[in-house]
Amino acid sequence: MRSVYLALGATLLSGCMLGPNFVASDVKAPKSWRQSQATSRTVNQSINPEWWNIFHDPTLTELISRASAANFDLRVASTRVAQARAERQIIGGDSLPAVNGSASYQRARNSAKGLQDSSGFDGEKAFSVWQADSDVSWEWDLWGRVRRELESADANVDAHTDLLRGVLLSVQAETAGDYIQLRAVQAQRATAEQNLAVAEHSLKLTSVRMNDGVATKLEVAEALAQVASVQARLPILQQQQSHLINALGFLLAQQPGTLNAELEKPQSLPITPAQVPVGLPSELARRRPDIRAAEARLHAATAEIGVAKADFYPSITLSGNIGLQAMQFSQLGSWGSHLYNFGPSLNLPIFEGGRLKGQLALKEAQQQQVAIQFQQTVLKAWHEVDDAMVDYETYQQQRERLKVAVDNSQVALDNAQRQYVAGATDFLNVLTVQRTLLDAQQASVISDENVSLSLVQLYKALGGGWQQAYPLAKTER
């Protein structure tokens, strides 16, 4: 029995922890990724945190670096992390004794009918009171309420940190996406200008043939219409280019037009490599910021249950006061001016009208909600990765077919032009083939764009790209 009493006493002195202890979720991952049959294949190799370097585009790398340092959304998310850390510091103060000091001086006089003691003190006369004291109070965390609050606050800091990582990943992906679209628009414009040159050559040829009496006004009108049709595409492409440059400038926290000189000069569209590292399925849950944040929120909600349960039990506060008080300032140093008080206080909840039970039920229901949301986040992540892999393979297949269409349309146009010059076909056939070639070329550029954009979305779905700026903490939760 003595051993039992000693063990019970040690438990009470150290305090216990009410509520369930959080256990990290065992996320079930697929055994392998979807197998790709495309030209650029995914491989189970480690993902480079700076995944955008796979495009080998220095301009893109520079833009992402600048966006990661200056973006407004990132700066806002950083302040949320700072707020969470400050809240944790506030809660941490409850686990330590509170010490307050005070000093006061009062000059006072009682009424004309004032008090008079046996020592001859006349209450009618003005008097002074000098006082200095210090208060100390500390709540004994017997049931672990404060420790559970600290646990919840730490988890909230982790959640906001991972949300910041998620914002960073979104900014990186959006910057890469806007940049790829910009280069695609510039490629479409170059294609349109090439076709405009062809259309203008056809117009000149038709005009010469009409002057020679070989062609008709109808053919010249058709050639003019073709030139105007191609010219009409150019302003829209210029508009899209301006919007995309401004979108990139906004991501970099720059004024409109700041990046014009840097980005208006056309460059080749970033093309995907032969092999794309995608890591292992088992690594996804530890790399996706949204999964990590959802797990941290579940941790915080679980700890809050312990806080609610601790409210059912009595709380003990130890407090004390020590100070000096005297009628004369010179007497503050004497032993007789000392005063003190100390002792524990007990607060026992007896009747709360169901408030504590309702609070506990609320915390348990919130924890169940967050647990369901965590499962939903994990499942959504698998779907996003699978969809991104399907898109990446599909757009590559489309690109291969469109390249065949462009090559054959070019051959058809060359033959149609020679036949028209030889008088073997009419000009309408030349126009039809030229329109077909232009549409195929534009579709081919868009397919190149879609392949690169789908690779960006794949890396966003895989959760890579934040480790360099915000590495994992040494104490992994």
C-alpha beads as a LAMMPS data file, in Angstrom:
LAMMPS data file: protein, C-alpha beads

477 atoms
476 bonds

1 atom types
1 bond types

-500.0 500.0 xlo xhi
-500.0 500.0 ylo yhi
-500.0 500.0 zlo zhi

Masses

1 110.0

Atoms # bond

1 1 1 0.000 0.000 0.000
2 1 1 2.868 2.336 0.743
3 1 1 4.150 1.844 -2.811
4 1 1 0.684 2.586 -4.149
5 1 1 0.443 5.798 -2.137
6 1 1 3.912 6.863 -3.264
7 1 1 3.024 6.220 -6.909
8 1 1 -0.270 8.100 -6.547
9 1 1 1.500 11.020 -4.893
10 1 1 4.122 11.163 -7.637
11 1 1 1.355 11.156 -10.284
12 1 1 -0.464 14.009 -8.587
13 1 1 2.720 16.022 -8.214
14 1 1 3.697 15.575 -11.848
15 1 1 0.141 16.027 -13.076
16 1 1 -1.774 13.905 -15.559
17 1 1 -2.952 14.561 -19.107
18 1 1 -6.671 14.220 -19.737
19 1 1 -8.076 13.557 -23.180
20 1 1 -6.882 11.372 -26.055
21 1 1 -3.272 11.460 -27.189
22 1 1 -2.825 12.279 -30.858
23 1 1 -1.478 9.504 -33.057
24 1 1 -0.267 10.380 -36.549
25 1 1 -2.573 8.968 -39.194
26 1 1 -1.447 5.992 -41.200
27 1 1 -2.067 7.183 -44.728
28 1 1 -2.567 4.332 -47.168
29 1 1 -0.773 5.126 -50.388
30 1 1 -1.068 3.364 -53.751
31 1 1 1.677 0.837 -54.429
32 1 1 2.704 2.563 -57.643
33 1 1 1.838 5.464 -59.900
34 1 1 -0.035 5.184 -63.169
35 1 1 2.256 3.779 -65.884
36 1 1 2.865 6.241 -68.702
37 1 1 3.333 5.235 -72.340
38 1 1 4.088 8.747 -73.572
39 1 1 7.342 10.091 -74.976
40 1 1 8.148 11.970 -71.752
41 1 1 7.675 9.318 -69.084
42 1 1 7.317 9.606 -65.328
43 1 1 9.924 7.724 -63.263
44 1 1 10.044 6.886 -59.546
45 1 1 13.056 9.043 -58.774
46 1 1 13.460 11.731 -56.113
47 1 1 11.853 15.053 -56.950
48 1 1 14.114 18.063 -57.126
49 1 1 12.623 20.685 -54.751
50 1 1 13.325 23.237 -57.486
51 1 1 11.274 21.223 -59.956
52 1 1 10.950 24.111 -62.449
53 1 1 14.611 23.595 -63.394
54 1 1 13.405 20.577 -65.356
55 1 1 12.454 23.045 -68.132
56 1 1 16.037 24.409 -68.303
57 1 1 14.750 27.969 -68.714
58 1 1 16.869 30.580 -66.841
59 1 1 14.200 33.259 -67.199
60 1 1 11.567 31.017 -65.607
61 1 1 13.941 30.159 -62.762
62 1 1 14.629 33.839 -62.128
63 1 1 10.934 34.760 -62.121
64 1 1 10.037 32.025 -59.636
65 1 1 12.880 33.088 -57.360
66 1 1 11.674 36.690 -57.378
67 1 1 8.033 35.719 -56.873
68 1 1 8.972 33.510 -53.911
69 1 1 10.630 36.496 -52.261
70 1 1 8.143 39.295 -53.014
71 1 1 4.656 37.849 -53.558
72 1 1 1.920 39.500 -51.470
73 1 1 0.045 36.260 -50.740
74 1 1 3.238 34.789 -49.327
75 1 1 3.808 37.821 -47.155
76 1 1 0.253 37.623 -45.806
77 1 1 0.670 33.906 -45.082
78 1 1 3.923 34.683 -43.251
79 1 1 2.096 37.092 -40.964
80 1 1 -0.419 34.347 -40.150
81 1 1 2.448 32.121 -39.049
82 1 1 3.763 34.953 -36.887
83 1 1 0.294 35.369 -35.349
84 1 1 0.092 31.651 -34.564
85 1 1 3.501 31.766 -32.903
86 1 1 2.463 34.795 -30.865
87 1 1 -0.703 32.989 -29.732
88 1 1 1.429 30.031 -28.706
89 1 1 3.671 32.360 -26.689
90 1 1 0.615 33.818 -24.931
91 1 1 -0.647 30.368 -23.988
92 1 1 2.849 29.343 -22.910
93 1 1 2.764 32.123 -20.334
94 1 1 -0.016 30.296 -18.478
95 1 1 2.349 27.425 -17.681
96 1 1 4.745 29.696 -15.801
97 1 1 4.263 31.678 -12.565
98 1 1 2.950 35.212 -12.991
99 1 1 4.983 37.788 -11.040
100 1 1 3.843 41.392 -10.698
101 1 1 5.377 44.231 -8.774
102 1 1 3.807 47.496 -7.655
103 1 1 4.674 50.590 -5.676
104 1 1 2.405 53.344 -4.436
105 1 1 2.310 56.501 -2.369
106 1 1 -0.838 58.055 -0.930
107 1 1 -1.401 61.302 0.915
108 1 1 -4.771 61.282 2.659
109 1 1 -6.872 62.910 5.381
110 1 1 -9.945 61.545 7.113
111 1 1 -13.084 63.474 7.994
112 1 1 -13.388 65.926 10.882
113 1 1 -14.934 63.106 12.871
114 1 1 -11.982 60.889 12.081
115 1 1 -10.648 57.986 13.992
116 1 1 -8.299 58.310 16.925
117 1 1 -6.481 55.313 18.343
118 1 1 -5.096 54.718 21.811
119 1 1 -1.595 55.674 20.745
120 1 1 -2.664 59.204 20.078
121 1 1 -2.907 59.037 16.273
122 1 1 -5.315 61.698 15.192
123 1 1 -7.311 60.646 12.152
124 1 1 -8.191 64.249 11.350
125 1 1 -4.612 65.030 10.377
126 1 1 -3.223 64.324 6.924
127 1 1 -1.003 61.270 6.681
128 1 1 1.132 59.418 4.125
129 1 1 1.224 55.720 3.190
130 1 1 4.228 54.250 1.353
131 1 1 3.860 50.733 -0.060
132 1 1 5.800 48.381 -2.325
133 1 1 4.882 44.771 -2.900
134 1 1 5.183 41.837 -5.279
135 1 1 2.482 39.285 -6.199
136 1 1 3.150 35.757 -7.408
137 1 1 0.502 33.324 -8.706
138 1 1 0.706 29.987 -10.455
139 1 1 -1.974 27.524 -11.488
140 1 1 -1.011 23.956 -10.796
141 1 1 -1.619 22.175 -14.101
142 1 1 -2.833 19.071 -12.310
143 1 1 -5.002 17.728 -15.144
144 1 1 -2.899 18.883 -18.089
145 1 1 -5.229 21.632 -19.308
146 1 1 -2.415 24.104 -19.980
147 1 1 -0.237 21.396 -21.531
148 1 1 -3.067 20.422 -23.872
149 1 1 -3.520 24.083 -24.801
150 1 1 0.194 24.283 -25.576
151 1 1 -0.041 21.098 -27.620
152 1 1 -2.936 22.553 -29.599
153 1 1 -1.077 25.849 -30.097
154 1 1 2.045 24.030 -31.346
155 1 1 -0.111 22.093 -33.823
156 1 1 -1.709 25.338 -35.010
157 1 1 1.755 26.783 -35.659
158 1 1 2.552 23.670 -37.720
159 1 1 -0.730 24.034 -39.625
160 1 1 -0.103 27.683 -40.513
161 1 1 3.483 26.877 -41.496
162 1 1 2.250 24.203 -43.893
163 1 1 -0.421 26.557 -45.228
164 1 1 2.415 29.001 -45.953
165 1 1 4.229 26.223 -47.792
166 1 1 1.072 25.571 -49.779
167 1 1 0.834 29.225 -50.774
168 1 1 4.468 29.125 -51.875
169 1 1 3.811 26.062 -54.019
170 1 1 0.766 27.756 -55.585
171 1 1 2.772 30.904 -56.335
172 1 1 5.541 28.853 -57.949
173 1 1 3.053 26.897 -60.063
174 1 1 1.102 30.015 -61.064
175 1 1 4.296 31.819 -62.064
176 1 1 5.404 28.852 -64.165
177 1 1 1.938 28.557 -65.711
178 1 1 1.695 32.227 -66.670
179 1 1 5.211 32.151 -68.096
180 1 1 4.457 29.072 -70.232
181 1 1 1.247 30.667 -71.508
182 1 1 3.180 33.832 -72.365
183 1 1 5.731 31.920 -74.444
184 1 1 2.889 29.987 -76.111
185 1 1 1.123 33.220 -77.072
186 1 1 4.380 34.554 -78.514
187 1 1 4.797 31.313 -80.479
188 1 1 1.235 31.628 -81.823
189 1 1 1.981 35.191 -82.836
190 1 1 5.139 34.110 -84.665
191 1 1 3.126 31.429 -86.468
192 1 1 0.456 33.958 -87.419
193 1 1 3.071 36.366 -88.754
194 1 1 4.600 33.586 -90.868
195 1 1 1.184 32.755 -92.284
196 1 1 0.553 36.438 -92.864
197 1 1 3.674 36.561 -95.009
198 1 1 2.402 33.554 -96.971
199 1 1 -1.037 35.169 -97.393
200 1 1 0.514 38.429 -98.567
201 1 1 2.650 36.505 -101.070
202 1 1 -0.486 34.769 -102.338
203 1 1 -2.224 38.155 -102.668
204 1 1 0.691 39.543 -104.648
205 1 1 0.758 36.469 -106.886
206 1 1 -2.989 36.648 -107.477
207 1 1 -2.816 40.360 -108.311
208 1 1 -0.081 39.692 -110.872
209 1 1 -2.119 36.873 -112.402
210 1 1 -5.193 39.108 -112.600
211 1 1 -3.180 41.781 -114.403
212 1 1 -2.084 39.064 -116.827
213 1 1 -5.725 38.114 -117.313
214 1 1 -5.295 34.681 -115.745
215 1 1 -6.932 35.290 -112.328
216 1 1 -10.238 36.936 -111.505
217 1 1 -11.331 39.685 -109.106
218 1 1 -12.953 36.972 -106.992
219 1 1 -9.591 35.348 -106.394
220 1 1 -8.029 38.688 -105.462
221 1 1 -10.891 39.409 -103.060
222 1 1 -10.453 35.983 -101.481
223 1 1 -6.709 36.642 -101.089
224 1 1 -7.433 40.010 -99.473
225 1 1 -9.907 38.382 -97.086
226 1 1 -7.285 35.788 -96.125
227 1 1 -4.736 38.510 -95.339
228 1 1 -7.253 40.433 -93.207
229 1 1 -8.294 37.242 -91.410
230 1 1 -4.717 36.483 -90.375
231 1 1 -4.075 40.110 -89.443
232 1 1 -7.128 40.044 -87.153
233 1 1 -5.467 37.414 -84.962
234 1 1 -2.474 39.576 -84.118
235 1 1 -4.149 42.229 -81.867
236 1 1 -5.788 39.518 -79.746
237 1 1 -2.461 37.757 -79.294
238 1 1 -0.841 41.077 -78.373
239 1 1 -3.587 41.642 -75.812
240 1 1 -3.027 38.200 -74.299
241 1 1 0.709 38.859 -74.118
242 1 1 0.166 42.138 -72.243
243 1 1 -2.230 40.496 -69.778
244 1 1 0.163 37.634 -69.057
245 1 1 3.132 39.966 -68.523
246 1 1 1.006 41.982 -66.104
247 1 1 -0.088 38.780 -64.349
248 1 1 3.550 37.841 -63.843
249 1 1 4.287 41.358 -62.629
250 1 1 1.499 41.088 -60.040
251 1 1 2.915 37.792 -58.788
252 1 1 6.258 39.564 -58.362
253 1 1 4.562 42.559 -56.645
254 1 1 5.524 44.874 -59.524
255 1 1 3.655 47.747 -61.164
256 1 1 1.953 47.142 -64.552
257 1 1 4.415 47.279 -67.421
258 1 1 7.495 46.775 -65.240
259 1 1 8.371 43.455 -66.907
260 1 1 7.636 44.529 -70.488
261 1 1 11.236 45.110 -71.501
262 1 1 12.242 41.837 -69.861
263 1 1 9.544 39.569 -71.303
264 1 1 8.299 41.113 -74.563
265 1 1 11.121 39.568 -76.567
266 1 1 9.895 36.121 -77.674
267 1 1 11.622 33.008 -76.387
268 1 1 11.016 29.358 -77.096
269 1 1 8.263 27.571 -75.208
270 1 1 9.634 25.466 -72.293
271 1 1 9.574 21.834 -73.402
272 1 1 9.383 18.812 -71.131
273 1 1 12.281 16.335 -70.795
274 1 1 12.336 12.647 -71.693
275 1 1 12.051 11.568 -68.041
276 1 1 10.066 13.245 -65.276
277 1 1 10.945 12.289 -61.653
278 1 1 7.776 11.943 -59.550
279 1 1 9.056 10.255 -56.388
280 1 1 7.315 7.403 -54.585
281 1 1 3.617 7.291 -53.649
282 1 1 4.533 6.772 -49.994
283 1 1 6.285 10.188 -49.957
284 1 1 3.250 12.181 -51.063
285 1 1 1.601 12.592 -47.635
286 1 1 4.771 14.059 -46.115
287 1 1 5.362 16.382 -49.082
288 1 1 1.891 17.786 -49.821
289 1 1 1.431 20.917 -47.677
290 1 1 -2.358 20.588 -47.578
291 1 1 -2.153 17.029 -46.171
292 1 1 0.383 18.140 -43.580
293 1 1 -1.777 21.124 -42.598
294 1 1 -4.895 18.938 -42.330
295 1 1 -3.035 16.526 -40.063
296 1 1 -1.821 19.401 -37.879
297 1 1 -5.383 20.716 -37.572
298 1 1 -6.489 17.238 -36.513
299 1 1 -3.727 17.228 -33.887
300 1 1 -4.904 20.605 -32.551
301 1 1 -8.552 19.504 -32.431
302 1 1 -7.596 16.313 -30.554
303 1 1 -5.692 18.309 -27.928
304 1 1 -8.683 20.628 -27.454
305 1 1 -10.701 17.648 -26.201
306 1 1 -8.235 17.313 -23.324
307 1 1 -8.678 21.011 -22.508
308 1 1 -12.464 20.573 -22.359
309 1 1 -12.179 17.503 -20.121
310 1 1 -9.829 19.283 -17.707
311 1 1 -12.502 21.924 -17.105
312 1 1 -14.602 19.280 -15.297
313 1 1 -11.987 18.960 -12.549
314 1 1 -10.990 21.365 -9.754
315 1 1 -8.205 23.837 -10.351
316 1 1 -5.634 24.802 -7.730
317 1 1 -3.875 28.153 -7.790
318 1 1 -0.906 28.960 -5.580
319 1 1 -0.523 32.646 -4.821
320 1 1 1.503 34.848 -2.533
321 1 1 2.316 38.451 -1.771
322 1 1 5.248 40.084 -0.063
323 1 1 5.843 43.776 0.402
324 1 1 6.600 46.809 2.539
325 1 1 4.224 49.375 4.034
326 1 1 4.978 52.354 6.257
327 1 1 3.709 55.802 7.130
328 1 1 7.153 57.281 6.547
329 1 1 9.446 56.576 3.592
330 1 1 12.411 56.199 5.954
331 1 1 10.593 53.365 7.769
332 1 1 10.283 51.110 4.674
333 1 1 13.600 49.471 5.459
334 1 1 12.642 48.405 8.989
335 1 1 11.546 44.847 9.722
336 1 1 8.232 45.987 11.074
337 1 1 7.196 47.384 7.683
338 1 1 7.183 43.938 6.074
339 1 1 3.898 42.273 5.089
340 1 1 3.098 39.017 3.344
341 1 1 0.394 36.483 2.607
342 1 1 0.393 33.181 0.786
343 1 1 -1.699 30.082 0.321
344 1 1 -3.523 27.934 -2.202
345 1 1 -6.998 28.496 -3.594
346 1 1 -9.332 25.806 -4.922
347 1 1 -11.918 26.312 -7.648
348 1 1 -14.407 23.457 -7.937
349 1 1 -17.048 23.421 -10.697
350 1 1 -20.275 22.292 -8.999
351 1 1 -23.086 23.369 -11.304
352 1 1 -22.553 24.830 -14.786
353 1 1 -25.972 24.196 -16.270
354 1 1 -24.605 21.760 -18.860
355 1 1 -22.062 24.241 -20.218
356 1 1 -19.056 21.975 -19.644
357 1 1 -20.798 18.952 -21.178
358 1 1 -21.794 21.028 -24.183
359 1 1 -18.230 22.333 -24.543
360 1 1 -16.830 18.795 -24.495
361 1 1 -19.433 17.575 -26.997
362 1 1 -18.559 20.532 -29.250
363 1 1 -14.823 19.769 -29.167
364 1 1 -15.419 16.086 -29.890
365 1 1 -17.697 16.906 -32.823
366 1 1 -15.139 19.406 -34.175
367 1 1 -12.417 16.776 -33.905
368 1 1 -14.575 14.318 -35.872
369 1 1 -15.179 16.959 -38.539
370 1 1 -11.454 17.683 -38.889
371 1 1 -10.726 13.935 -39.062
372 1 1 -13.177 13.550 -41.959
373 1 1 -11.671 16.591 -43.684
374 1 1 -8.216 15.042 -43.317
375 1 1 -9.394 11.866 -45.047
376 1 1 -11.015 13.974 -47.758
377 1 1 -7.783 15.949 -48.281
378 1 1 -5.757 12.761 -48.675
379 1 1 -8.204 11.254 -51.154
380 1 1 -8.364 14.501 -53.112
381 1 1 -4.558 14.492 -53.352
382 1 1 -4.516 11.004 -54.928
383 1 1 -7.175 12.084 -57.436
384 1 1 -5.271 15.243 -58.351
385 1 1 -2.048 13.312 -58.950
386 1 1 -3.806 10.660 -61.020
387 1 1 -5.673 13.268 -63.084
388 1 1 -2.464 15.239 -63.653
389 1 1 -0.675 12.114 -64.891
390 1 1 -3.551 11.330 -67.248
391 1 1 -3.475 14.898 -68.568
392 1 1 0.283 14.798 -69.080
393 1 1 0.099 11.588 -71.103
394 1 1 -2.989 12.660 -73.079
395 1 1 -1.595 16.032 -74.151
396 1 1 1.617 14.366 -75.307
397 1 1 -0.378 11.985 -77.494
398 1 1 -2.316 14.924 -78.905
399 1 1 0.925 16.779 -79.600
400 1 1 2.337 13.883 -81.632
401 1 1 -0.789 13.710 -83.812
402 1 1 -0.844 17.470 -84.378
403 1 1 2.785 17.451 -85.510
404 1 1 1.808 14.948 -88.195
405 1 1 -1.084 17.208 -89.175
406 1 1 1.209 20.260 -89.449
407 1 1 3.778 18.417 -91.572
408 1 1 1.181 17.107 -93.970
409 1 1 -0.643 20.456 -94.162
410 1 1 2.626 22.127 -95.097
411 1 1 3.195 19.589 -97.877
412 1 1 -0.375 20.111 -99.064
413 1 1 0.072 23.895 -99.199
414 1 1 3.312 23.653 -101.157
415 1 1 1.637 21.393 -103.721
416 1 1 -1.495 23.541 -103.903
417 1 1 0.571 26.673 -104.594
418 1 1 2.543 24.941 -107.357
419 1 1 -0.643 23.606 -108.920
420 1 1 -2.244 27.062 -108.770
421 1 1 0.752 28.642 -110.497
422 1 1 0.585 25.886 -113.119
423 1 1 -3.155 26.502 -113.557
424 1 1 -4.043 22.998 -112.416
425 1 1 -6.283 24.116 -109.500
426 1 1 -8.222 27.192 -108.430
427 1 1 -7.236 29.659 -105.734
428 1 1 -9.989 28.502 -103.375
429 1 1 -8.125 25.247 -102.860
430 1 1 -4.968 27.184 -101.936
431 1 1 -6.916 29.248 -99.385
432 1 1 -8.514 26.175 -97.854
433 1 1 -5.196 24.414 -97.434
434 1 1 -3.588 27.560 -96.015
435 1 1 -6.341 27.943 -93.403
436 1 1 -5.942 24.283 -92.497
437 1 1 -2.200 24.750 -92.034
438 1 1 -2.656 27.844 -89.867
439 1 1 -5.210 26.104 -87.640
440 1 1 -2.970 23.042 -87.319
441 1 1 0.050 25.169 -86.427
442 1 1 -1.892 27.097 -83.797
443 1 1 -3.295 23.862 -82.362
444 1 1 0.219 22.402 -82.270
445 1 1 1.515 25.361 -80.267
446 1 1 -1.420 25.053 -77.866
447 1 1 -0.708 21.344 -77.454
448 1 1 2.935 22.125 -76.586
449 1 1 1.606 24.629 -74.075
450 1 1 -0.810 22.087 -72.601
451 1 1 1.953 19.496 -72.184
452 1 1 4.144 21.927 -70.262
453 1 1 1.220 23.254 -68.213
454 1 1 0.138 19.716 -67.321
455 1 1 3.669 19.008 -66.062
456 1 1 3.445 22.094 -63.841
457 1 1 0.113 20.864 -62.483
458 1 1 1.622 17.420 -61.916
459 1 1 4.402 18.840 -59.759
460 1 1 1.898 20.995 -57.909
461 1 1 -0.204 17.898 -57.222
462 1 1 2.910 16.036 -56.052
463 1 1 3.569 18.825 -53.526
464 1 1 7.162 19.609 -54.454
465 1 1 8.862 22.974 -54.356
466 1 1 8.680 24.433 -50.841
467 1 1 11.502 22.524 -49.121
468 1 1 14.241 24.992 -50.047
469 1 1 12.528 28.077 -48.609
470 1 1 10.722 26.409 -45.689
471 1 1 12.551 23.186 -44.710
472 1 1 11.046 20.694 -42.284
473 1 1 11.579 21.379 -38.597
474 1 1 14.112 19.242 -36.735
475 1 1 11.352 17.910 -34.486
476 1 1 9.062 16.327 -37.024
477 1 1 5.505 15.964 -35.740

Bonds

1 1 1 2
2 1 2 3
3 1 3 4
4 1 4 5
5 1 5 6
6 1 6 7
7 1 7 8
8 1 8 9
9 1 9 10
10 1 10 11
11 1 11 12
12 1 12 13
13 1 13 14
14 1 14 15
15 1 15 16
16 1 16 17
17 1 17 18
18 1 18 19
19 1 19 20
20 1 20 21
21 1 21 22
22 1 22 23
23 1 23 24
24 1 24 25
25 1 25 26
26 1 26 27
27 1 27 28
28 1 28 29
29 1 29 30
30 1 30 31
31 1 31 32
32 1 32 33
33 1 33 34
34 1 34 35
35 1 35 36
36 1 36 37
37 1 37 38
38 1 38 39
39 1 39 40
40 1 40 41
41 1 41 42
42 1 42 43
43 1 43 44
44 1 44 45
45 1 45 46
46 1 46 47
47 1 47 48
48 1 48 49
49 1 49 50
50 1 50 51
51 1 51 52
52 1 52 53
53 1 53 54
54 1 54 55
55 1 55 56
56 1 56 57
57 1 57 58
58 1 58 59
59 1 59 60
60 1 60 61
61 1 61 62
62 1 62 63
63 1 63 64
64 1 64 65
65 1 65 66
66 1 66 67
67 1 67 68
68 1 68 69
69 1 69 70
70 1 70 71
71 1 71 72
72 1 72 73
73 1 73 74
74 1 74 75
75 1 75 76
76 1 76 77
77 1 77 78
78 1 78 79
79 1 79 80
80 1 80 81
81 1 81 82
82 1 82 83
83 1 83 84
84 1 84 85
85 1 85 86
86 1 86 87
87 1 87 88
88 1 88 89
89 1 89 90
90 1 90 91
91 1 91 92
92 1 92 93
93 1 93 94
94 1 94 95
95 1 95 96
96 1 96 97
97 1 97 98
98 1 98 99
99 1 99 100
100 1 100 101
101 1 101 102
102 1 102 103
103 1 103 104
104 1 104 105
105 1 105 106
106 1 106 107
107 1 107 108
108 1 108 109
109 1 109 110
110 1 110 111
111 1 111 112
112 1 112 113
113 1 113 114
114 1 114 115
115 1 115 116
116 1 116 117
117 1 117 118
118 1 118 119
119 1 119 120
120 1 120 121
121 1 121 122
122 1 122 123
123 1 123 124
124 1 124 125
125 1 125 126
126 1 126 127
127 1 127 128
128 1 128 129
129 1 129 130
130 1 130 131
131 1 131 132
132 1 132 133
133 1 133 134
134 1 134 135
135 1 135 136
136 1 136 137
137 1 137 138
138 1 138 139
139 1 139 140
140 1 140 141
141 1 141 142
142 1 142 143
143 1 143 144
144 1 144 145
145 1 145 146
146 1 146 147
147 1 147 148
148 1 148 149
149 1 149 150
150 1 150 151
151 1 151 152
152 1 152 153
153 1 153 154
154 1 154 155
155 1 155 156
156 1 156 157
157 1 157 158
158 1 158 159
159 1 159 160
160 1 160 161
161 1 161 162
162 1 162 163
163 1 163 164
164 1 164 165
165 1 165 166
166 1 166 167
167 1 167 168
168 1 168 169
169 1 169 170
170 1 170 171
171 1 171 172
172 1 172 173
173 1 173 174
174 1 174 175
175 1 175 176
176 1 176 177
177 1 177 178
178 1 178 179
179 1 179 180
180 1 180 181
181 1 181 182
182 1 182 183
183 1 183 184
184 1 184 185
185 1 185 186
186 1 186 187
187 1 187 188
188 1 188 189
189 1 189 190
190 1 190 191
191 1 191 192
192 1 192 193
193 1 193 194
194 1 194 195
195 1 195 196
196 1 196 197
197 1 197 198
198 1 198 199
199 1 199 200
200 1 200 201
201 1 201 202
202 1 202 203
203 1 203 204
204 1 204 205
205 1 205 206
206 1 206 207
207 1 207 208
208 1 208 209
209 1 209 210
210 1 210 211
211 1 211 212
212 1 212 213
213 1 213 214
214 1 214 215
215 1 215 216
216 1 216 217
217 1 217 218
218 1 218 219
219 1 219 220
220 1 220 221
221 1 221 222
222 1 222 223
223 1 223 224
224 1 224 225
225 1 225 226
226 1 226 227
227 1 227 228
228 1 228 229
229 1 229 230
230 1 230 231
231 1 231 232
232 1 232 233
233 1 233 234
234 1 234 235
235 1 235 236
236 1 236 237
237 1 237 238
238 1 238 239
239 1 239 240
240 1 240 241
241 1 241 242
242 1 242 243
243 1 243 244
244 1 244 245
245 1 245 246
246 1 246 247
247 1 247 248
248 1 248 249
249 1 249 250
250 1 250 251
251 1 251 252
252 1 252 253
253 1 253 254
254 1 254 255
255 1 255 256
256 1 256 257
257 1 257 258
258 1 258 259
259 1 259 260
260 1 260 261
261 1 261 262
262 1 262 263
263 1 263 264
264 1 264 265
265 1 265 266
266 1 266 267
267 1 267 268
268 1 268 269
269 1 269 270
270 1 270 271
271 1 271 272
272 1 272 273
273 1 273 274
274 1 274 275
275 1 275 276
276 1 276 277
277 1 277 278
278 1 278 279
279 1 279 280
280 1 280 281
281 1 281 282
282 1 282 283
283 1 283 284
284 1 284 285
285 1 285 286
286 1 286 287
287 1 287 288
288 1 288 289
289 1 289 290
290 1 290 291
291 1 291 292
292 1 292 293
293 1 293 294
294 1 294 295
295 1 295 296
296 1 296 297
297 1 297 298
298 1 298 299
299 1 299 300
300 1 300 301
301 1 301 302
302 1 302 303
303 1 303 304
304 1 304 305
305 1 305 306
306 1 306 307
307 1 307 308
308 1 308 309
309 1 309 310
310 1 310 311
311 1 311 312
312 1 312 313
313 1 313 314
314 1 314 315
315 1 315 316
316 1 316 317
317 1 317 318
318 1 318 319
319 1 319 320
320 1 320 321
321 1 321 322
322 1 322 323
323 1 323 324
324 1 324 325
325 1 325 326
326 1 326 327
327 1 327 328
328 1 328 329
329 1 329 330
330 1 330 331
331 1 331 332
332 1 332 333
333 1 333 334
334 1 334 335
335 1 335 336
336 1 336 337
337 1 337 338
338 1 338 339
339 1 339 340
340 1 340 341
341 1 341 342
342 1 342 343
343 1 343 344
344 1 344 345
345 1 345 346
346 1 346 347
347 1 347 348
348 1 348 349
349 1 349 350
350 1 350 351
351 1 351 352
352 1 352 353
353 1 353 354
354 1 354 355
355 1 355 356
356 1 356 357
357 1 357 358
358 1 358 359
359 1 359 360
360 1 360 361
361 1 361 362
362 1 362 363
363 1 363 364
364 1 364 365
365 1 365 366
366 1 366 367
367 1 367 368
368 1 368 369
369 1 369 370
370 1 370 371
371 1 371 372
372 1 372 373
373 1 373 374
374 1 374 375
375 1 375 376
376 1 376 377
377 1 377 378
378 1 378 379
379 1 379 380
380 1 380 381
381 1 381 382
382 1 382 383
383 1 383 384
384 1 384 385
385 1 385 386
386 1 386 387
387 1 387 388
388 1 388 389
389 1 389 390
390 1 390 391
391 1 391 392
392 1 392 393
393 1 393 394
394 1 394 395
395 1 395 396
396 1 396 397
397 1 397 398
398 1 398 399
399 1 399 400
400 1 400 401
401 1 401 402
402 1 402 403
403 1 403 404
404 1 404 405
405 1 405 406
406 1 406 407
407 1 407 408
408 1 408 409
409 1 409 410
410 1 410 411
411 1 411 412
412 1 412 413
413 1 413 414
414 1 414 415
415 1 415 416
416 1 416 417
417 1 417 418
418 1 418 419
419 1 419 420
420 1 420 421
421 1 421 422
422 1 422 423
423 1 423 424
424 1 424 425
425 1 425 426
426 1 426 427
427 1 427 428
428 1 428 429
429 1 429 430
430 1 430 431
431 1 431 432
432 1 432 433
433 1 433 434
434 1 434 435
435 1 435 436
436 1 436 437
437 1 437 438
438 1 438 439
439 1 439 440
440 1 440 441
441 1 441 442
442 1 442 443
443 1 443 444
444 1 444 445
445 1 445 446
446 1 446 447
447 1 447 448
448 1 448 449
449 1 449 450
450 1 450 451
451 1 451 452
452 1 452 453
453 1 453 454
454 1 454 455
455 1 455 456
456 1 456 457
457 1 457 458
458 1 458 459
459 1 459 460
460 1 460 461
461 1 461 462
462 1 462 463
463 1 463 464
464 1 464 465
465 1 465 466
466 1 466 467
467 1 467 468
468 1 468 469
469 1 469 470
470 1 470 471
471 1 471 472
472 1 472 473
473 1 473 474
474 1 474 475
475 1 475 476
476 1 476 477
